[in-house]
Amino acid sequence: MHQVIDNNPEAKGASAVLDKHKDEYMLSPCGVNRWIVVELCDHILVQHLRVANFELFSSIAKSVRLSISER
C-alpha cells in the first residue's frame, strides 16, 4: 500500500502520480516549487527510480531528490 502524504499547495490531482492509468496526471503551474511526498507502507529495497513524463506538452523534471526515512 502506498499513498500521497503531501504535495505543493498549487498542485491538482497529486494522487495520479501513483495511478497506473497514463491519462491521469498531476497538474502544477509553472514558476512554483513542485514537490510530492509518497508514503510506502512496506519495507523496500530501492534498485531503480524511474521518472516519466507522458504528457507531450508539459515540462520535464529539472532535478529529482529521493529522501528515505525509517519512520
C-alpha positions, 0 to 999 in steps of 0.5 A, spaced: 500 500 500 502 506 498 499 513 498 500 521 497 502 524 504 503 531 501 504 535 495 505 543 493 499 547 495 498 549 487 498 542 485 491 538 482 490 531 482 497 529 486 494 522 487 495 520 479 502 520 480 501 513 483 495 511 478 497 506 473 492 509 468 497 514 463 491 519 462 491 521 469 496 526 471 498 531 476 497 538 474 502 544 477 503 551 474 509 553 472 514 558 476 512 554 483 516 549 487 513 542 485 514 537 490 510 530 492 511 526 498 509 518 497 508 514 503 510 506 502 507 502 507 512 496 506 519 495 507 523 496 500 529 495 497 530 501 492 534 498 485 531 503 480 527 510 480 524 511 474 521 518 472 516 519 466 513 524 463 507 522 458 504 528 457 507 531 450 506 538 452 508 539 459 515 540 462 520 535 464 523 534 471 529 539 472 532 535 478 529 529 482 531 528 490 529 521 493 529 522 501 528 515 505 526 515 512 525 509 517 519 512 520 
